């Protein structure tokens, strides 16, 4: 069975003898957190440091998702890998896959997904925890980067499905900030137009407790490329507020 190995990672994985499924499956590492044991199987994440390159190695067994297209199920990493590749083709900034492979061994369905570690990046959730300490110019640059990411995501015809602060990563550049996405398992095409777009944005702002109305309008201004006091921004802000109240009322 052929495995995917990114061209830029092939040499370093081969140098460490880790350019094949069995070597990566049998590698002894400490998990970064407790294994996920849902879906009738298990899934674990490991940090993999290879000198001048760092990765996250994810392994799973019988950890399947089912859909109309795949009623018998497939490893969740298979879907995430396809989405990583789709984002790359569409030019949507996201984590980079270094290796993917799947095997069926004596009735056990195994899968491995290796991605480049986002060293030097911080999740938006971490920035939000220190939000009041940042100067206004830095806060504006962070919001602008998130707005640009959301615009590229939806401009590429994709709904993230878990557009949460912990899944948006940012790093500072000379020009401001750049942002990218992780956790692409639930991504799907935008099917419901504005409704889907609002769904993603509402998932973000509902968890961004440090942002008030002015920050949300600033986000929408960048996302829509409209003045912050425009009718369009006010309309979207109203829609987000209604969805937020609806979600909170359902708790």
Phi and psi in degrees as GROMACS dihedral restraints (atoms count N, CA, C in turn):
[ dihedral_restraints ]
;  ai    aj    ak    al  type     phi  dphi    fc
    3     4     5     6     1   -82.1    20    10
    4     5     6     7     1   140.4    20    10
    6     7     8     9     1  -109.8    20    10
    7     8     9    10     1   157.1    20    10
    9    10    11    12     1   -89.8    20    10
   10    11    12    13     1   131.4    20    10
   12    13    14    15     1  -134.3    20    10
   13    14    15    16     1   123.0    20    10
   15    16    17    18     1   -63.8    20    10
   16    17    18    19     1   139.8    20    10
   18    19    20    21     1   -55.5    20    10
   19    20    21    22     1   -43.6    20    10
   21    22    23    24     1   -72.2    20    10
   22    23    24    25     1   -12.3    20    10
   24    25    26    27     1  -110.5    20    10
   25    26    27    28     1    -8.6    20    10
   27    28    29    30     1   -59.1    20    10
   28    29    30    31     1   -46.5    20    10
   30    31    32    33     1   -64.8    20    10
   31    32    33    34     1   -44.5    20    10
   33    34    35    36     1   -70.8    20    10
   34    35    36    37     1   -36.6    20    10
   36    37    38    39     1   -66.2    20    10
   37    38    39    40     1   -40.8    20    10
   39    40    41    42     1   -65.2    20    10
   40    41    42    43     1   -39.2    20    10
   42    43    44    45     1   -59.6    20    10
   43    44    45    46     1   -31.1    20    10
   45    46    47    48     1   -99.0    20    10
   46    47    48    49     1     8.1    20    10
   48    49    50    51     1    69.3    20    10
   49    50    51    52     1    28.5    20    10
   51    52    53    54     1  -120.5    20    10
   52    53    54    55     1    30.2    20    10
   54    55    56    57     1   -99.5    20    10
   55    56    57    58     1    28.0    20    10
   57    58    59    60     1  -148.2    20    10
   58    59    60    61     1   158.6    20    10
   60    61    62    63     1   -59.6    20    10
   61    62    63    64     1   -49.3    20    10
   63    64    65    66     1   -61.8    20    10
   64    65    66    67     1   -40.5    20    10
   66    67    68    69     1   -63.9    20    10
   67    68    69    70     1   -42.1    20    10
   69    70    71    72     1   -70.7    20    10
   70    71    72    73     1   -35.3    20    10
   72    73    74    75     1   -68.4    20    10
   73    74    75    76     1   -38.7    20    10
   75    76    77    78     1   -89.2    20    10
   76    77    78    79     1    -4.7    20    10
   78    79    80    81     1   -64.5    20    10
   79    80    81    82     1   130.6    20    10
   81    82    83    84     1   -88.7    20    10
   82    83    84    85     1   119.5    20    10
   84    85    86    87     1  -144.0    20    10
   85    86    87    88     1   159.9    20    10
   87    88    89    90     1   -89.6    20    10
   88    89    90    91     1   130.6    20    10
   90    91    92    93     1   -67.1    20    10
   91    92    93    94     1   147.5    20    10
   93    94    95    96     1   -80.1    20    10
   94    95    96    97     1   -16.7    20    10
   96    97    98    99     1  -157.0    20    10
   97    98    99   100     1  -178.0    20    10
   99   100   101   102     1   -68.5    20    10
  100   101   102   103     1   141.1    20    10
  102   103   104   105     1   -61.2    20    10
  103   104   105   106     1   145.9    20    10
  105   106   107   108     1   -84.8    20    10
  106   107   108   109     1   120.9    20    10
  108   109   110   111     1  -112.7    20    10
  109   110   111   112     1    23.5    20    10
  111   112   113   114     1   -79.9    20    10
  112   113   114   115     1  -178.5    20    10
  114   115   116   117     1    61.7    20    10
  115   116   117   118     1    16.5    20    10
  117   118   119   120     1    83.5    20    10
  118   119   120   121     1     8.6    20    10
  120   121   122   123     1  -147.4    20    10
  121   122   123   124     1  -147.8    20    10
  123   124   125   126     1  -146.6    20    10
  124   125   126   127     1   158.4    20    10
  126   127   128   129     1  -148.6    20    10
  127   128   129   130     1   130.3    20    10
  129   130   131   132     1  -133.1    20    10
  130   131   132   133     1   154.8    20    10
  132   133   134   135     1  -122.9    20    10
  133   134   135   136     1   137.5    20    10
  135   136   137   138     1  -132.8    20    10
  136   137   138   139     1   147.6    20    10
  138   139   140   141     1   -88.3    20    10
  139   140   141   142     1   133.5    20    10
  141   142   143   144     1  -126.5    20    10
  142   143   144   145     1   105.9    20    10
  144   145   146   147     1  -100.5    20    10
  145   146   147   148     1   123.1    20    10
  147   148   149   150     1  -123.3    20    10
  148   149   150   151     1    59.8    20    10
  150   151   152   153     1    70.9    20    10
  151   152   153   154     1  -101.6    20    10
  153   154   155   156     1   -89.5    20    10
  154   155   156   157     1     9.7    20    10
  156   157   158   159     1  -141.5    20    10
  157   158   159   160     1   145.3    20    10
  159   160   161   162     1  -129.7    20    10
  160   161   162   163     1   143.9    20    10
  162   163   164   165     1  -138.3    20    10
  163   164   165   166     1   167.8    20    10
  165   166   167   168     1  -116.5    20    10
  166   167   168   169     1   123.8    20    10
  168   169   170   171     1  -102.0    20    10
  169   170   171   172     1   122.6    20    10
  171   172   173   174     1  -117.6    20    10
  172   173   174   175     1   129.7    20    10
  174   175   176   177     1  -125.4    20    10
  175   176   177   178     1   143.8    20    10
  177   178   179   180     1  -147.7    20    10
  178   179   180   181     1   154.6    20    10
  180   181   182   183     1  -135.4    20    10
  181   182   183   184     1   125.3    20    10
  183   184   185   186     1    52.3    20    10
  184   185   186   187     1    33.2    20    10
  186   187   188   189     1  -105.2    20    10
  187   188   189   190     1    91.8    20    10
  189   190   191   192     1  -115.1    20    10
  190   191   192   193     1   152.4    20    10
  192   193   194   195     1  -118.3    20    10
  193   194   195   196     1   147.5    20    10
  195   196   197   198     1  -120.7    20    10
  196   197   198   199     1   148.2    20    10
  198   199   200   201     1  -149.8    20    10
  199   200   201   202     1   174.0    20    10
  201   202   203   204     1   -61.6    20    10
  202   203   204   205     1   -36.0    20    10
  204   205   206   207     1   -74.2    20    10
  205   206   207   208     1   -27.1    20    10
  207   208   209   210     1  -134.7    20    10
  208   209   210   211     1    71.3    20    10
  210   211   212   213     1   -63.5    20    10
  211   212   213   214     1   -23.7    20    10
  213   214   215   216     1   -86.1    20    10
  214   215   216   217     1    -5.4    20    10
  216   217   218   219     1    91.5    20    10
  217   218   219   220     1   162.3    20    10
  219   220   221   222     1  -151.3    20    10
  220   221   222   223     1   156.7    20    10
  222   223   224   225     1   -57.5    20    10
  223   224   225   226     1   138.6    20    10
  225   226   227   228     1   -61.3    20    10
  226   227   228   229     1   -28.1    20    10
  228   229   230   231     1   -65.2    20    10
  229   230   231   232     1   -29.0    20    10
  231   232   233   234     1   -63.4    20    10
  232   233   234   235     1   -43.1    20    10
  234   235   236   237     1   -67.2    20    10
  235   236   237   238     1   -43.0    20    10
  237   238   239   240     1   -63.0    20    10
  238   239   240   241     1   -40.1    20    10
  240   241   242   243     1   -62.2    20    10
  241   242   243   244     1   -44.2    20    10
  243   244   245   246     1   -59.1    20    10
  244   245   246   247     1   -40.2    20    10
  246   247   248   249     1   -69.3    20    10
  247   248   249   250     1   -37.2    20    10
  249   250   251   252     1   -59.3    20    10
  250   251   252   253     1   -45.3    20    10
  252   253   254   255     1   -65.9    20    10
  253   254   255   256     1   -38.4    20    10
  255   256   257   258     1   -64.8    20    10
  256   257   258   259     1   -43.9    20    10
  258   259   260   261     1   -58.9    20    10
  259   260   261   262     1   -41.8    20    10
  261   262   263   264     1   -61.6    20    10
  262   263   264   265     1   -43.8    20    10
  264   265   266   267     1   -64.5    20    10
  265   266   267   268     1   -34.3    20    10
  267   268   269   270     1   -87.6    20    10
  268   269   270   271     1    -5.7    20    10
  270   271   272   273     1    75.1    20    10
  271   272   273   274     1    26.7    20    10
  273   274   275   276     1   -93.7    20    10
  274   275   276   277     1   120.0    20    10
  276   277   278   279     1   -61.4    20    10
  277   278   279   280     1   126.4    20    10
  279   280   281   282     1  -158.1    20    10
  280   281   282   283     1   174.8    20    10
  282   283   284   285     1   -58.2    20    10
  283   284   285   286     1   155.7    20    10
  285   286   287   288     1  -109.7    20    10
  286   287   288   289     1   129.1    20    10
  288   289   290   291     1   -81.4    20    10
  289   290   291   292     1   133.7    20    10
  291   292   293   294     1  -103.4    20    10
  292   293   294   295     1   -31.5    20    10
  294   295   296   297     1  -152.8    20    10
  295   296   297   298     1   142.1    20    10
  297   298   299   300     1  -145.8    20    10
  298   299   300   301     1   138.4    20    10
  300   301   302   303     1  -158.3    20    10
  301   302   303   304     1   155.0    20    10
  303   304   305   306     1  -140.0    20    10
  304   305   306   307     1   146.9    20    10
  306   307   308   309     1  -141.7    20    10
  307   308   309   310     1   153.1    20    10
  309   310   311   312     1  -116.3    20    10
  310   311   312   313     1   116.6    20    10
  312   313   314   315     1  -123.2    20    10
  313   314   315   316     1   108.5    20    10
  315   316   317   318     1    49.9    20    10
  316   317   318   319     1    47.8    20    10
  318   319   320   321     1    83.1    20    10
  319   320   321   322     1    -4.8    20    10
  321   322   323   324     1   -97.1    20    10
  322   323   324   325     1   127.8    20    10
  324   325   326   327     1  -100.5    20    10
  325   326   327   328     1   109.2    20    10
  327   328   329   330     1  -105.8    20    10
  328   329   330   331     1   152.1    20    10
  330   331   332   333     1  -149.9    20    10
  331   332   333   334     1   148.0    20    10
  333   334   335   336     1  -131.1    20    10
  334   335   336   337     1   135.2    20    10
  336   337   338   339     1  -133.1    20    10
  337   338   339   340     1   122.2    20    10
  339   340   341   342     1  -113.7    20    10
  340   341   342   343     1   129.2    20    10
  342   343   344   345     1  -128.8    20    10
  343   344   345   346     1   153.7    20    10
  345   346   347   348     1   -63.5    20    10
  346   347   348   349     1   134.9    20    10
  348   349   350   351     1   -69.0    20    10
  349   350   351   352     1   140.6    20    10
  351   352   353   354     1   -90.0    20    10
  352   353   354   355     1    53.8    20    10
  354   355   356   357     1   -66.2    20    10
  355   356   357   358     1   137.9    20    10
  357   358   359   360     1    91.7    20    10
  358   359   360   361     1    -7.9    20    10
  360   361   362   363     1  -106.7    20    10
  361   362   363   364     1   155.8    20    10
  363   364   365   366     1  -131.9    20    10
  364   365   366   367     1   141.0    20    10
  366   367   368   369     1   -68.0    20    10
  367   368   369   370     1   149.4    20    10
  369   370   371   372     1   -56.8    20    10
  370   371   372   373     1   -34.9    20    10
  372   373   374   375     1   -56.3    20    10
  373   374   375   376     1   -38.6    20    10
  375   376   377   378     1   -69.6    20    10
  376   377   378   379     1   -38.8    20    10
  378   379   380   381     1   -63.8    20    10
  379   380   381   382     1   -39.0    20    10
  381   382   383   384     1   -66.8    20    10
  382   383   384   385     1   -30.3    20    10
  384   385   386   387     1   -63.3    20    10
  385   386   387   388     1   -26.3    20    10
  387   388   389   390     1  -111.5    20    10
  388   389   390   391     1    17.5    20    10
  390   391   392   393     1   -50.4    20    10
  391   392   393   394     1   -48.8    20    10
  393   394   395   396     1   -62.5    20    10
  394   395   396   397     1   -21.8    20    10
  396   397   398   399     1   -80.5    20    10
  397   398   399   400     1   -13.9    20    10
  399   400   401   402     1   -86.0    20    10
  400   401   402   403     1   142.6    20    10
  402   403   404   405     1   -66.1    20    10
  403   404   405   406     1   158.1    20    10
  405   406   407   408     1   -56.2    20    10
  406   407   408   409     1   -38.6    20    10
  408   409   410   411     1   -63.9    20    10
  409   410   411   412     1   -39.0    20    10
  411   412   413   414     1   -70.9    20    10
  412   413   414   415     1   -39.8    20    10
  414   415   416   417     1   -61.9    20    10
  415   416   417   418     1   -41.9    20    10
  417   418   419   420     1   -63.1    20    10
  418   419   420   421     1   -39.4    20    10
  420   421   422   423     1   -66.9    20    10
  421   422   423   424     1   -38.5    20    10
  423   424   425   426     1   -63.7    20    10
  424   425   426   427     1   -46.3    20    10
  426   427   428   429     1   -62.4    20    10
  427   428   429   430     1   -40.7    20    10
  429   430   431   432     1   -61.9    20    10
  430   431   432   433     1   -39.6    20    10
  432   433   434   435     1   -66.5    20    10
  433   434   435   436     1   -40.9    20    10
  435   436   437   438     1   -66.4    20    10
  436   437   438   439     1   -40.9    20    10
  438   439   440   441     1   -62.2    20    10
  439   440   441   442     1   -42.2    20    10
  441   442   443   444     1   -63.7    20    10
  442   443   444   445     1   -41.7    20    10
  444   445   446   447     1   -61.4    20    10
  445   446   447   448     1   -46.4    20    10
  447   448   449   450     1   -62.1    20    10
  448   449   450   451     1   -39.7    20    10
  450   451   452   453     1   -64.9    20    10
  451   452   453   454     1   -40.7    20    10
  453   454   455   456     1   -69.8    20    10
  454   455   456   457     1   -37.0    20    10
  456   457   458   459     1   -59.2    20    10
  457   458   459   460     1   -55.3    20    10
  459   460   461   462     1   -74.7    20    10
  460   461   462   463     1   -29.8    20    10
  462   463   464   465     1   -64.9    20    10
  463   464   465   466     1   -26.6    20    10
  465   466   467   468     1   -83.9    20    10
  466   467   468   469     1     4.3    20    10
  468   469   470   471     1    76.3    20    10
  469   470   471   472     1    26.0    20    10
  471   472   473   474     1  -120.2    20    10
  472   473   474   475     1   140.4    20    10
  474   475   476   477     1  -103.6    20    10
  475   476   477   478     1   128.3    20    10
  477   478   479   480     1   -71.4    20    10
  478   479   480   481     1   -44.5    20    10
  480   481   482   483     1    91.7    20    10
  481   482   483   484     1   -22.0    20    10
  483   484   485   486     1  -142.5    20    10
  484   485   486   487     1    53.4    20    10
  486   487   488   489     1   -79.0    20    10
  487   488   489   490     1    68.2    20    10
  489   490   491   492     1  -101.7    20    10
  490   491   492   493     1   157.8    20    10
  492   493   494   495     1   -55.4    20    10
  493   494   495   496     1   -29.9    20    10
  495   496   497   498     1   -77.0    20    10
  496   497   498   499     1   -10.4    20    10
  498   499   500   501     1  -106.2    20    10
  499   500   501   502     1    -0.1    20    10
  501   502   503   504     1  -106.3    20    10
  502   503   504   505     1   121.1    20    10
  504   505   506   507     1  -112.7    20    10
  505   506   507   508     1   141.5    20    10
  507   508   509   510     1  -132.8    20    10
  508   509   510   511     1   150.4    20    10
  510   511   512   513     1  -141.7    20    10
  511   512   513   514     1   149.4    20    10
  513   514   515   516     1   -81.0    20    10
  514   515   516   517     1   140.8    20    10
  516   517   518   519     1  -128.3    20    10
  517   518   519   520     1   175.3    20    10
  519   520   521   522     1   -62.7    20    10
  520   521   522   523     1   -30.2    20    10
  522   523   524   525     1   -89.8    20    10
  523   524   525   526     1    -7.2    20    10
  525   526   527   528     1   144.5    20    10
  526   527   528   529     1  -108.9    20    10
  528   529   530   531     1  -140.2    20    10
  529   530   531   532     1   152.9    20    10
  531   532   533   534     1  -123.3    20    10
  532   533   534   535     1   153.9    20    10
  534   535   536   537     1  -132.7    20    10
  535   536   537   538     1   152.9    20    10
  537   538   539   540     1  -147.4    20    10
  538   539   540   541     1   171.0    20    10
  540   541   542   543     1  -115.8    20    10
  541   542   543   544     1   150.0    20    10
  543   544   545   546     1  -125.3    20    10
  544   545   546   547     1   178.7    20    10
  546   547   548   549     1    56.9    20    10
  547   548   549   550     1    73.5    20    10
  549   550   551   552     1   -99.7    20    10
  550   551   552   553     1    12.8    20    10
  552   553   554   555     1   -59.3    20    10
  553   554   555   556     1   -37.3    20    10
  555   556   557   558     1   -95.1    20    10
  556   557   558   559     1     6.0    20    10
  558   559   560   561     1   -60.1    20    10
  559   560   561   562     1   142.9    20    10
  561   562   563   564     1  -151.8    20    10
  562   563   564   565     1   166.1    20    10
  564   565   566   567     1   -63.8    20    10
  565   566   567   568     1   149.6    20    10
  567   568   569   570     1   -66.8    20    10
  568   569   570   571     1   114.0    20    10
  570   571   572   573     1  -107.4    20    10
  571   572   573   574     1   -24.4    20    10
  573   574   575   576     1  -116.3    20    10
  574   575   576   577     1    23.6    20    10
  576   577   578   579     1    56.3    20    10
  577   578   579   580     1  -126.3    20    10
  579   580   581   582     1   -60.1    20    10
  580   581   582   583     1   -35.3    20    10
  582   583   584   585     1   -59.0    20    10
  583   584   585   586     1   -43.9    20    10
  585   586   587   588     1   -67.1    20    10
  586   587   588   589     1   -39.9    20    10
  588   589   590   591     1   -63.8    20    10
  589   590   591   592     1   -43.6    20    10
  591   592   593   594     1   -63.0    20    10
  592   593   594   595     1   -37.5    20    10
  594   595   596   597     1   -58.8    20    10
  595   596   597   598     1   -46.3    20    10
  597   598   599   600     1   -63.1    20    10
  598   599   600   601     1   -47.9    20    10
  600   601   602   603     1   -66.4    20    10
  601   602   603   604     1   -37.1    20    10
  603   604   605   606     1   -65.1    20    10
  604   605   606   607     1   -37.8    20    10
  606   607   608   609     1   -61.3    20    10
  607   608   609   610     1   -34.4    20    10
  609   610   611   612     1   -72.4    20    10
  610   611   612   613     1   -55.9    20    10
  612   613   614   615     1   -70.5    20    10
  613   614   615   616     1   -26.0    20    10
  615   616   617   618     1   -65.5    20    10
  616   617   618   619     1   -26.8    20    10
  618   619   620   621     1   -99.9    20    10
  619   620   621   622     1    -7.6    20    10
  621   622   623   624     1   -91.0    20    10
  622   623   624   625     1    73.1    20    10
  624   625   626   627     1   -61.8    20    10
  625   626   627   628     1   -26.0    20    10
  627   628   629   630     1   -74.8    20    10
  628   629   630   631     1   -14.2    20    10
  630   631   632   633     1   -90.3    20    10
  631   632   633   634     1   129.1    20    10
  633   634   635   636     1   -97.1    20    10
  634   635   636   637     1  -168.0    20    10
  636   637   638   639     1   -60.5    20    10
  637   638   639   640     1   -38.5    20    10
  639   640   641   642     1   -66.0    20    10
  640   641   642   643     1   -40.7    20    10
  642   643   644   645     1   -66.2    20    10
  643   644   645   646     1   -39.0    20    10
  645   646   647   648     1   -65.7    20    10
  646   647   648   649     1   -40.0    20    10
  648   649   650   651     1   -66.2    20    10
  649   650   651   652     1   -35.4    20    10
  651   652   653   654     1   -65.5    20    10
  652   653   654   655     1   -41.8    20    10
  654   655   656   657     1   -59.7    20    10
  655   656   657   658     1   -47.4    20    10
  657   658   659   660     1   -67.0    20    10
  658   659   660   661     1   -34.0    20    10
  660   661   662   663     1   -61.1    20    10
  661   662   663   664     1   -44.6    20    10
  663   664   665   666     1   -69.3    20    10
  664   665   666   667     1   -38.7    20    10
  666   667   668   669     1   -66.0    20    10
  667   668   669   670     1   -43.1    20    10
  669   670   671   672     1   -89.9    20    10
  670   671   672   673     1   -10.1    20    10
  672   673   674   675     1    56.4    20    10
  673   674   675   676     1    47.7    20    10
  675   676   677   678     1  -132.0    20    10
  676   677   678   679     1   154.1    20    10
  678   679   680   681     1   -57.2    20    10
  679   680   681   682     1   147.2    20    10
  681   682   683   684     1   -62.3    20    10
  682   683   684   685     1   -24.8    20    10
  684   685   686   687     1  -100.3    20    10
  685   686   687   688     1    18.0    20    10
  687   688   689   690     1   -78.5    20    10
  688   689   690   691     1   161.7    20    10
  690   691   692   693     1   -62.9    20    10
  691   692   693   694     1   -39.2    20    10
  693   694   695   696     1   -61.8    20    10
  694   695   696   697     1   -44.5    20    10
  696   697   698   699     1   -64.9    20    10
  697   698   699   700     1   -42.0    20    10
  699   700   701   702     1   -62.4    20    10
  700   701   702   703     1   -40.2    20    10
  702   703   704   705     1   -64.1    20    10
  703   704   705   706     1   -46.5    20    10
  705   706   707   708     1   -66.1    20    10
  706   707   708   709     1   -39.5    20    10
  708   709   710   711     1   -61.1    20    10
  709   710   711   712     1   -39.0    20    10
  711   712   713   714     1   -64.9    20    10
  712   713   714   715     1   -42.1    20    10
  714   715   716   717     1   -63.0    20    10
  715   716   717   718     1   -43.2    20    10
  717   718   719   720     1   -63.8    20    10
  718   719   720   721     1   -40.4    20    10
  720   721   722   723     1   -63.6    20    10
  721   722   723   724     1   -40.6    20    10
  723   724   725   726     1   -65.0    20    10
  724   725   726   727     1   -42.7    20    10
  726   727   728   729     1   -65.3    20    10
  727   728   729   730     1   -38.7    20    10
  729   730   731   732     1   -62.9    20    10
  730   731   732   733     1   -45.7    20    10
  732   733   734   735     1   -64.2    20    10
  733   734   735   736     1   -38.6    20    10
  735   736   737   738     1   -63.3    20    10
  736   737   738   739     1   -43.0    20    10
  738   739   740   741     1   -65.2    20    10
  739   740   741   742     1   -43.8    20    10
  741   742   743   744     1   -66.1    20    10
  742   743   744   745     1   -35.1    20    10
  744   745   746   747     1   -69.8    20    10
  745   746   747   748     1   -24.1    20    10
  747   748   749   750     1   -83.4    20    10
  748   749   750   751     1    -8.2    20    10
